[in-house]
Amino acid sequence: MLLGHSEGVADDASQPPAGVGWARGLHAPDASTVDPAAYFEYIGRWSSLFVPALLRLGAVSLGDLVLDVASGPGEAAEPAADMVGMPGRVVGLDISTAMLRAARARLPGASCTWVAADAQRMPFADGRFDAVVCQLGLMFLPDPGAGLSEFRRVLRPGRRAAVCVIGTAERAPLWSYLAAALSHVLPAERETLHLSFALGDPHRLEDLFTSAGFSDVGVRPQQAHADLGTFEHYWHVVETASGSMPHAYRTLAAAERDHVRDEVRRKMAAHEVDGLLRVPVEMLLADGRA
C-alpha cells in the first residue's frame, strides 16, 4: 500500500499566513490557478539547471520508487520519471493542490502519482522509497529539520535524500532584490519574504541533515547565470508569476508597486549589458544516506 491517506488530502499549512493574501514559498493558495508557463519564466528556467545534479545526488536510477517533495508543477518529477522508466514510479508530493493540478495537467502521461500532503507529516510507510528529492522546497517548511526527519523515515536504509536550496540573498540577486524592495513597504512580512534564503548557510544545512539522522552528508554550492532579457521582460514575469513575492507585489497600491519596481530596476542595472540582464545565482545542493 503506497499511501496511508487518500490522494488529494489538503492541510491547513497550505493556507496563507494571517493578514496576507498569498501563501508561503513558491506555490499559490489552493483556490488559485497556477500557470506553469509563468512559473517556468519566474523560477523554473533557472532552477531546472540544478535538477540533474539533484537527481544524481539522490542516486535516482531505473526502476526506483522516487519521492519528489514540494513537487510544484513537476519540475524535478518529469526528468525523474524519465530516469526510473516504466518499471519505476515518481510520487510528487506538495501541500498546494493548485500546484498539483498544474503538474497533473502538464504531465498527463508521466509515470507519476500526485499527493497533496504536509512534508512534515507524510502519509507513507517507513522505508518506502528508493530516493527522496526536494527541489527548492525545504526552506519553506515551517520546520525544515522535521521535514528532513520525514525524508529519512520514508527512505529505504542505505538510500539517499537530496535537496536543492537557494544560497544566501547576496548570491541570489535574481530574487533577493525583489525580497528587499518588498520588505521596505511590507516590513511586517520581511521574514516570510526572505524565506527563499533561509537555508543559504551550508553549515546549518549540513547540521540539519546530521540531526535528522543522515550519514555521509555532503553540501556543495553550484552556480549558474540567469539570462533575463530586458528589465521590462523580467518585470512582466514578476507581475504574472506564482509565489509569495509576486503575490505580495500584487497586493500593493499602485504607488507602492512603482516604488518596488524602481528599487529593483536600480539594483538590476549593475547586471545589465547592452540592455540585457545576466544575473548570477547560487544554489546549495545537499545529500545524505539513510
C-alpha positions in Angstrom: 0.0 0.0 0.0 1.6 3.3 -1.1 -0.5 5.7 0.8 -1.8 5.9 4.3 -4.3 8.6 3.3 -6.2 9.2 0.1 -4.7 11.1 -2.7 -5.6 14.8 -2.7 -5.6 15.4 1.1 -5.0 19.1 1.8 -3.6 20.5 5.0 -4.1 23.7 7.0 -0.5 24.6 6.4 -1.3 25.3 2.8 -3.3 28.3 3.7 -1.8 31.9 3.5 -0.3 33.5 6.6 -2.6 35.5 8.7 -3.1 39.0 7.3 -1.9 38.5 3.8 -3.5 37.0 0.6 -0.7 34.8 -0.5 1.0 31.5 0.6 4.4 30.7 1.9 7.1 29.9 -0.7 6.8 29.4 -4.4 3.3 28.0 -4.6 -0.1 29.5 -4.6 -3.1 29.2 -2.3 -5.3 26.1 -3.1 -8.2 28.1 -4.6 -5.9 29.8 -7.2 -4.8 28.6 -10.6 -1.1 28.1 -11.4 0.2 28.9 -14.9 3.1 26.5 -15.5 4.5 28.8 -18.2 4.6 31.8 -15.8 6.2 29.6 -13.1 8.8 28.5 -15.6 9.7 32.0 -16.5 9.9 33.2 -12.9 11.9 30.4 -11.4 11.8 27.1 -13.3 14.0 28.2 -16.2 16.9 28.8 -13.7 16.1 26.2 -11.0 15.8 23.5 -13.6 19.6 23.9 -14.4 20.3 22.3 -11.0 17.8 19.4 -11.2 20.2 17.0 -13.0 22.7 17.4 -10.1 19.9 16.9 -7.6 18.8 13.6 -9.2 22.4 12.4 -9.4 22.9 13.1 -5.7 19.7 11.2 -4.9 21.1 8.3 -6.9 17.9 8.0 -8.9 18.0 5.0 -11.2 15.9 2.7 -13.4 13.1 1.0 -11.6 13.2 3.2 -8.5 10.3 4.5 -6.5 11.1 8.2 -6.0 9.5 10.7 -3.8 9.7 14.3 -5.1 8.9 16.6 -2.1 7.4 20.1 -2.8 7.0 18.9 -6.4 5.2 22.1 -7.6 4.3 21.7 -11.3 6.6 18.7 -11.6 9.9 20.4 -12.5 12.0 17.6 -10.9 9.4 14.9 -11.2 9.4 15.0 -15.0 13.1 14.1 -15.5 13.0 11.7 -12.6 10.2 9.8 -14.3 12.3 9.5 -17.4 15.2 8.1 -15.3 13.1 5.5 -13.4 11.4 4.3 -16.6 8.4 2.1 -16.9 9.5 -0.2 -14.0 9.7 2.7 -11.6 7.4 5.4 -10.3 7.7 9.0 -9.1 5.4 10.3 -6.3 5.1 14.1 -6.5 4.1 15.5 -3.1 3.1 19.1 -2.5 1.0 20.9 0.1 -0.6 23.1 -2.6 -3.4 21.4 -4.5 -3.2 24.2 -7.1 0.4 23.2 -7.9 -0.6 19.5 -8.2 -3.4 20.3 -10.5 -0.9 22.1 -12.7 1.5 19.2 -12.5 -1.2 16.6 -13.4 -2.3 18.7 -16.4 1.2 19.3 -17.6 2.4 15.7 -17.3 -0.6 13.5 -18.1 1.4 10.6 -19.5 4.3 10.5 -17.0 4.8 7.7 -14.5 3.8 9.9 -11.7 1.4 9.9 -8.8 0.4 13.2 -7.2 -0.2 13.5 -3.5 -1.3 16.6 -1.5 0.1 16.4 2.0 2.4 18.1 4.5 6.0 17.2 4.0 6.5 17.2 7.8 3.8 14.5 8.2 3.8 12.4 5.1 1.3 9.6 4.6 3.8 6.9 3.7 5.1 3.8 5.4 8.7 3.7 6.8 11.4 2.7 4.3 9.0 3.0 1.3 11.2 5.0 -1.2 14.4 4.4 -3.1 15.2 8.1 -3.2 13.8 11.3 -1.8 14.5 14.6 -3.6 13.4 18.1 -2.9 13.9 21.0 -5.4 13.6 24.4 -3.8 11.1 23.4 -1.1 12.9 22.6 2.2 13.5 26.2 3.2 9.7 26.9 3.0 8.8 24.2 5.6 7.9 25.7 9.0 10.4 23.2 10.5 13.0 22.0 7.9 14.5 19.6 10.5 11.2 17.8 10.9 10.9 17.6 7.1 14.3 16.0 6.8 13.5 13.5 9.6 10.4 12.5 7.5 12.6 12.2 4.4 14.8 9.8 6.3 11.9 7.9 7.7 10.4 7.1 4.4 13.7 6.2 2.7 14.9 2.6 2.4 18.0 2.0 4.6 21.2 2.9 2.7 19.4 5.0 0.1 19.8 8.8 -0.3 17.9 12.0 0.0 19.0 15.1 -1.9 17.8 18.7 -1.7 18.5 21.9 -3.5 18.0 25.3 -1.8 18.8 28.9 -2.8 22.0 30.3 -1.4 22.3 33.5 0.6 20.5 36.6 -0.5 23.8 38.1 -1.6 24.4 35.2 -4.0 20.9 35.2 -5.5 20.1 38.7 -6.6 17.6 37.3 -9.1 15.1 37.1 -6.2 16.8 38.9 -3.3 16.4 42.4 -4.9 12.7 41.8 -5.1 12.6 40.5 -1.5 14.4 43.5 -0.2 12.3 46.0 -2.1 9.0 44.4 -0.9 10.2 44.3 2.7 10.6 48.1 2.6 6.9 48.5 2.0 5.8 45.4 3.9 8.2 45.3 6.9 5.9 43.1 9.0 6.3 40.3 6.3 10.1 40.6 5.9 10.8 37.1 7.4 8.3 35.4 5.1 9.6 37.3 2.0 13.1 36.2 2.8 12.3 32.5 3.3 13.9 31.7 0.0 17.3 32.3 1.6 16.7 30.8 5.0 18.9 27.7 4.4 21.7 29.5 2.5 24.3 28.7 5.2 26.0 25.4 4.2 27.0 24.7 7.8 23.4 25.0 9.0 22.1 22.8 6.2 24.7 20.1 7.0 23.7 20.2 10.7 20.1 19.8 9.8 20.9 16.6 7.8 23.0 15.2 10.5 20.5 16.0 13.2 17.8 14.2 11.2 20.0 11.0 11.3 21.6 11.0 7.9 25.2 9.8 7.4 27.7 10.5 4.6 26.3 14.1 4.4 27.6 16.4 1.7 26.8 20.1 1.0 28.2 21.8 -2.1 27.5 25.1 -3.8 26.7 25.3 -7.5 26.5 28.4 -9.6 24.7 29.4 -12.8 23.7 32.6 -14.6 20.2 33.7 -15.4 19.7 35.5 -18.7 16.6 37.6 -18.0 16.4 39.6 -21.2 15.3 43.2 -20.8 14.2 44.5 -17.5 10.7 45.0 -18.9 10.5 41.3 -19.8 11.8 40.3 -16.3 9.3 42.6 -14.6 6.4 41.2 -16.6 7.4 37.8 -15.3 7.3 39.1 -11.7 3.8 40.6 -12.3 2.3 37.4 -13.5 4.1 34.6 -11.6 3.1 32.4 -8.7 4.9 32.6 -5.4 4.9 34.7 -2.2 6.8 37.6 -3.6 4.8 38.1 -6.8 1.6 37.7 -4.8 2.8 40.2 -2.3 3.6 42.7 -5.0 0.1 42.4 -6.5 -1.4 43.3 -3.1 0.3 46.7 -3.1 -1.2 50.0 -4.0 -0.1 51.5 -7.4 2.4 53.9 -5.8 4.0 51.1 -3.7 4.3 48.9 -6.8 6.0 51.7 -8.6 8.4 52.2 -5.7 9.3 48.4 -5.6 9.8 48.3 -9.4 12.1 51.4 -9.4 14.2 50.0 -6.5 14.6 46.6 -8.2 15.4 48.2 -11.5 18.1 50.4 -9.9 19.8 47.4 -8.4 19.5 45.3 -11.5 21.3 47.9 -13.5 24.6 46.5 -12.2 23.9 43.3 -14.1 22.9 44.9 -17.4 25.0 44.7 -20.6 23.7 46.1 -23.9 20.2 46.4 -22.4 20.0 42.7 -21.3 20.2 41.4 -17.8 22.6 38.5 -16.8 22.3 37.7 -13.1 24.3 35.2 -11.1 22.5 32.7 -8.9 24.0 30.2 -6.4 22.2 27.1 -5.0 23.3 24.7 -2.3 22.9 21.0 -3.1 22.9 18.7 -0.1 22.5 14.9 0.3 22.8 12.2 2.9 22.4 8.5 3.4 19.6 6.9 5.4 
